[in-house]
Amino acid sequence: MSHVDWQQYDCAGFYDELVATPGMPREAAKMLCDVLAGFAPDELEERKNAAEIAIRTMGITFTVYSEGSMIDRAWPFDIVPRIIPADEWRRTEAGLKQRVEALNLFIDDLYHDQKVVKDGVLPAAVLEQSVNFRPQCVGIDPPHGVWAHICGSDLVRGGDGTVYVLEDNLRIPSGVSYMLENRNVTKRVLPELFASGKIHPVDDYVPQLYDMLAGMSPRHWDDPQVVVLTPGIYNSAYYEHAYLAQQMGVQLVQGPDLLVDDDDVVYMRTVQGLTRVDVIYRRVDDAFLDPEAFRKDSVLGVPGLMRAWRSGKVALANAPGAGVADDKVVYAFVPKLIKYYLDQEALLPNVPSYLCMLEEDRRYVLEHLHELVVKPANESGGYGMLMGPQASQAERDAFARLIQENPRNYMAQPMLNLSTTPTLFDGRPEPRHVDLRPFILSGQDGAYVTTGGLTRVALVKGSLVVNSSQGGGSKDTWIVETGED
Amino acid sequence: MLMLSRVAENLYWMARYIERAEDTARLINVSSHLMLDMPYRQPLGWAAMVDITGGAEVFETLYDEPNDRNVVQFLCADRRYSGSILSALAQARENLRTTRDVVPREVWEEINQLYMTASAHADAGLGPGRRERFLKLVIRGCQTLIGLIEGTLSYGGSRTFMMLGRQLERADMITRIIDVRSANLLQRDSDEIRPFEHLQWMSVLKSLTAYQMYRQHVRCRVRATDVLRFLVQDSLFPRSVSRSLKDSIRALRSLPRHERALATATLVLADVAEADVRALVRSPEALHDFIDVLQQGFAELHTAIARTYFPTLDDLGDGELLAASDQA
């Protein structure tokens, strides 16, 4: 084991978030790189152990299914933070707000006049074949016209340093609790770095979330009853549901805890009796939300909830049906939607995308499968994807068949040279690929973006898969002020 | 502070199962010791212990003979029987699993640990040499849990519902032990049993960890009347029926909407206080009937608590909704 030597750090032709060229940290990362290089080898190891102990004692876990049983796993975490300069982040933040504003206008339009289709901006076929369009939501006016109150957009950086939006998660995005916990762990492990005062704090998220939720209450009074609705302990994000409920000081409820009476009011069953609920931050999928309206066999939902929501007696975040914009085909149209609704150019570019529903694009995709990533329109968590360059010929052939059978369900993107960031292995920093998931809240007071977001890292060398369910880890994300002040 | 009905119910049952596991462990431990002192071919036997837990029917379908090995396996480790120690611990753990965020983390860790250690120990066999260690492990684990709850959980709803579950289970278990054991002890037509009466009443006390407290309280020879009075009516010993009911009543007073449950508990306590113990000891039938009345009372108290505070998924009447609308 030796000292951290940045001269030895070689990011092999990728854009590295912290180190411009071997031995030359970027300006925002200089302070961190110097401190790490100044550690004795055993000190670095000690900090790493301290982080592991903190994660265990704080009980930060996520749940994975394995051979039919569920396991709580310790959250995989790397102590070297990912750093973004504050001036760059301000531009990203503006781009995210713009994007979510347009997406909310788009969803509202789809459930009302569908002008975007009539004006020929979105092909009617996209809407007709959308699996997440909910006819039950047509004509509904949620508070402040907002459908996607909480959005998690995945950002990646390409080889030339450009930040792209990879996808928008508008259904029930998760990960924000880990963003907050990563900071708590890092503060324990690298306290000396926070003394500089140049690292922006992240802990405003929970109060912002609570204020946004409370602002949606149909009863206008000081003390609205807000709850978090979870599918239960077997859900992979249960840790986050419990965490957010505790941090906001609200009840964590499950479907059977709630009921809707004939007046369309939602109540929760408490020791005090039935208590009216005003706002539900639901972490249950649309399809399971209300057996009266959606899947009849759902035991996770609340019968009559849609009825209550439609009559305006309860507010739901995110609104049912918001997932219509969480579709990798709709994604490809977002720059056009921004232009259409806001008359602005998109501040954040999309990754170039090929839609298999368009004949020309489809031909290109089928001919270039070996160099493309193919994604199904409506999957999340990295499931059901084809990584062309790494796949076998048989896998590629199977995907070609899938695409021809159901072209609307697939889109393809070039394999990106995802940026890397230093990650510790055996006391040495090695480049590993990362993405970033910031969270955007939209409420009565406009939009709020988390300071940075959740950085996910592919721990396997060369891998681009960052999902925690598939061997990814995470890091703290620092927005750092640069320049003299 | 609002408390979800589901959470209240889970905590109530968690505490009941923990108490059940502990009481069963104490009962088996003491009975095992007593059996060693009894004369060969004594009618008192292992079958009585199965009766105490109310598992006779299940036992008969699973085992041939109520001998030492079978009964201990059945009561300690048989997961097919919901009243076994391992089943009780498993159910306590499941009840806490979904509500673990309302109790201090250590409580969850302890119950998890207890279940896993006890399972591993039982799976390795419960022969006479290993049995006592298993039972001690369970008793100690349950006491640790109660201590953790007592020492770390804020006074409030969670604690109150665990208190109710624990006390109701305890009162129920005390009366079961008295019922089954006294059926044996109070039969005066057998001469053979007399010399051992003293020993057996001592074992009843010991299975409730009451022997020492009893000796401090009643200084004379162990006699049926005194033992019964102590276990039923003493208001200071934590494992007497009277004390359990009083603790339940105190817990209920801190809850909203407690009128019916409180009235029910008070009526059962009155039955306990007014009992003529001297007369009960003279007539096994009268004692059995008295125990029946108490057990019915406990069941009514449980029902009153459940109807008032726990989720009623199937039979949610209009009455409850109307009451809620009035509140809102």
HADDOCK unambig.tbl for C-alpha pairs under 7 A between the chains (distance, minus, plus):
assign (segid A and resid 233 and name CA) (segid B and resid 98 and name CA) 6.29 0.50 0.50
assign (segid A and resid 257 and name CA) (segid B and resid 6 and name CA) 6.72 0.50 0.50
assign (segid A and resid 269 and name CA) (segid B and resid 4 and name CA) 5.97 0.50 0.50
assign (segid A and resid 269 and name CA) (segid B and resid 5 and name CA) 5.48 0.50 0.50
assign (segid A and resid 269 and name CA) (segid B and resid 311 and name CA) 6.31 0.50 0.50
assign (segid A and resid 270 and name CA) (segid B and resid 2 and name CA) 6.69 0.50 0.50
assign (segid A and resid 270 and name CA) (segid B and resid 3 and name CA) 5.36 0.50 0.50
assign (segid A and resid 270 and name CA) (segid B and resid 4 and name CA) 4.10 0.50 0.50
assign (segid A and resid 270 and name CA) (segid B and resid 5 and name CA) 4.42 0.50 0.50
assign (segid A and resid 271 and name CA) (segid B and resid 3 and name CA) 5.62 0.50 0.50
assign (segid A and resid 271 and name CA) (segid B and resid 4 and name CA) 6.04 0.50 0.50
assign (segid A and resid 271 and name CA) (segid B and resid 5 and name CA) 5.15 0.50 0.50
assign (segid A and resid 271 and name CA) (segid B and resid 309 and name CA) 4.78 0.50 0.50
assign (segid A and resid 272 and name CA) (segid B and resid 256 and name CA) 6.03 0.50 0.50
assign (segid A and resid 273 and name CA) (segid B and resid 324 and name CA) 6.73 0.50 0.50
assign (segid A and resid 274 and name CA) (segid B and resid 324 and name CA) 5.31 0.50 0.50
assign (segid A and resid 276 and name CA) (segid B and resid 328 and name CA) 6.85 0.50 0.50
